[in-house]
């Protein structure tokens, strides 16, 4: 069995009901191709390096599954159609990656904007000013 992951970027306005619908339909699609869903994770909202469909932010999701070699091609084609056509309004980008048979399931992701602590603007200014002062001496 081969392991795959799909990392997809959704619009920043995606609701929890829409995310649940994507998860449910992905699970059904994967099961219909005799594959096994390993995980479906909501990573959170992130600031993008460049605008995607006029959005500065996006919500990332990670989907992992295992599939037999004979079912691999039909399932990958179905997933591409699923994200590119059926959920075109919600999913801005997606990428499918093969992890291999024993690919690691451990992933270290950065903190999202939903969970990152906020900093005061003045505290940042004070740190920069102190660093500049030290460099000038």
Residue pairs with C-beta under 8 A, 6 or more apart in sequence:
1 36
1 66
1 67
1 68
1 69
1 101
2 66
2 67
2 68
2 69
2 72
2 98
2 99
2 100
2 101
3 38
3 64
3 65
3 66
3 98
3 99
3 100
3 101
3 102
3 103
4 64
4 65
4 66
4 67
4 76
4 96
4 97
4 98
4 99
5 62
5 63
5 64
5 65
5 96
5 97
5 99
6 62
6 63
6 64
6 79
6 83
6 94
6 95
6 96
6 97
7 60
7 61
7 62
7 63
7 94
7 95
7 97
8 60
8 61
8 63
8 83
8 91
8 93
8 94
8 95
9 48
9 52
9 58
9 59
9 60
9 91
9 92
9 93
9 94
10 18
10 19
10 22
10 58
10 59
10 60
10 61
10 90
10 91
10 92
11 53
11 55
11 58
11 59
11 89
11 90
11 91
11 92
12 45
12 55
12 57
12 58
12 59
14 59
14 90
18 90
19 42
19 59
19 61
22 61
22 87
22 90
22 91
23 40
25 82
25 86
26 37
26 40
26 63
26 79
26 82
27 37
27 40
29 75
29 78
29 79
29 82
30 36
30 37
30 65
30 67
30 75
31 37
33 67
33 71
33 74
33 75
33 78
34 67
34 68
34 71
35 65
35 66
35 67
35 68
35 71
35 75
36 65
36 66
36 67
37 63
37 64
37 65
38 64
38 65
38 66
38 105
39 62
39 63
39 64
39 105
40 61
40 62
40 63
40 64
41 61
41 62
41 63
42 59
42 60
42 61
43 59
43 60
43 61
43 62
43 109
43 112
44 59
44 60
44 111
44 112
44 113
44 114
44 115
45 57
45 58
45 59
45 112
45 113
45 114
46 57
46 58
46 59
46 60
46 110
46 112
46 113
47 56
47 57
47 113
48 55
48 56
48 57
48 58
52 58
52 92
52 93
53 92
55 92
57 113
58 92
58 93
60 112
62 107
64 99
64 105
67 75
76 96
79 96
80 96
83 91
83 94
84 91
84 94
